[in-house]
Amino acid sequence: MEVTVKVKRFNPEAENPAPYWAEYPVEVERFTTVLDTLIKIREEVDGSLALRCSCRSAICGSCAMRVNGHAGLACKMRVSQVSPEGEAITVEPMGVMPVVKDLVVDMTPFWDKVRAVEPWLQPQGPEPEAEYLAPNEDMLHLAGVMDCIMCGACVSDCTVLEVDPNFLGPAALAKAYRFVGDPRDSQDDARLQALSEYTGIWDCTRCYECVEVCPKGVAPMDRIMALRDKAMVAGYDKTIGARHTDAFTELVGHSGWLDELRLPIKTVGMFNLPAMLSLAPVGLRALLKGKMPPIFHKMLPNVESVRRIFRKLEPEE
Amino acid sequence: MPKYAFFPGCVSRGGCPELYPAAMQVCEKLEIELEELTGASCTGAGVLQEKNQLLGDVLNARTFAMAEVAGLPIMTICSTCQGVMSQANKRLKDDPEYLAKVNTHLAEESLEYNGTAVIKHLLWVIIEDVGLEALRGHITNPLTHLRVAPFYGCYILRPSDALGFDENP
């Protein structure tokens, strides 16, 4: 079949370096991968096309790039999947990280963030004579997260990193979970405290894009949610994120549905004057645009049923 | 005439009050019949689930059981509710033991969830039940002069394995 591949190219050594789109019509088989298609273009059409690849088997994580708008491993995507009706395929370098040339990005920000979470085991006490022993069931839930091949796809498409480069991001936070969840590690408390700070677990907007694009099923966002739970259980529940979760749960447990007016007030604290004042302009704008939630929040018709469930399952609320 | 158990969500009755009447008028015009689940609780929006996933799943199973009693698929106009309900439904359908555990908490409410709930967003309903071509025939005021940057919400398409709906531009 013939397919057109639109590649977003960039040559830093050009006279006026600027990204541009180049179109390559190529003849491929339906089962050809996107990576093999790009290699074919490089070998037969334009030898100056720059891309990274190594294993071609979705193991090394080198060939992550954006195909049809979402990041993934080019070696894991077949032309028949990304162009079922023979549509043109768009290929771009990963997002968030600076482009070196064409499809090659500088992954320094990625590695800096992974390094920041101290991704190594920090056990305590005397070294055992043989290996550290850990119960099987305590390690099984880490198997998925250990599958991470550091390809950068989740970081590329993270909707928070797109606007806030300080966020630790999905790959580093999934890696942090891998050590917080490890029964042999002794630094859970310090790790959870650090992760609760600005740039950490509470900065994720839960958009699910990292789960969607991860080629190895690591599900970074689910790990971040698990870290939030662990952080709150460990007592790091005074952050704005943790307070938001607590306030949300309490309000739903009271009336059966969310009281949007009281959620921000309860989250920042009624007597937190500076925060309350900072909410005022938002409230005023909402009022003027007719978007102020009702002041008198009605109870759900059968609220007792919801409250009974809460009393059983969230007794402290 | 398609009929749905309508789950409006908290936002369409709170900070986005325009959504509720707009959805009602659209459904009336497209002959989509709605029966509101007035007793359904908040889905937890993924926020409550950060703290207590079982609680979230029991609350959503309660809603699903109500829709089963009505014998109707669920339709919502909130992207977050649709995503969160779909994820809860997947966990419950994939694991009969877990579903049984959740049902023990519903027994006191005289409800039981049998794992048959279908959850759709209004936009899916428009695409699947009405069709974009048929929708064209209902347009009275074409907005071709507007440049629109729509935000349908993150969960309208994600996570795709829980939704069973393909991206449709």
Interface residues (C-beta under 8 A of the other chain):
Chain A: T159 T205 R206 C207 Y208 E209 V211 E212 M225 R228 D229 M232 H244 T245 D246 F248 T249 V252 G256 W257 L258 D259 E260 L261 A286 G290 K291 M292 P293 P294 L300 P301 N302 S305 V306 R308 I309 F310 K312 L313 E314
Chain B: C10 V11 R13 G14 G15 C16 P17 E18 T38 G39 S41 C42 G44 A45 G46 V47 L48 Q49 E50 K51 N52 L54 L55 V58 L59 R62 G83 H105 E108 E109 C154 Y155 R158 P159 S160
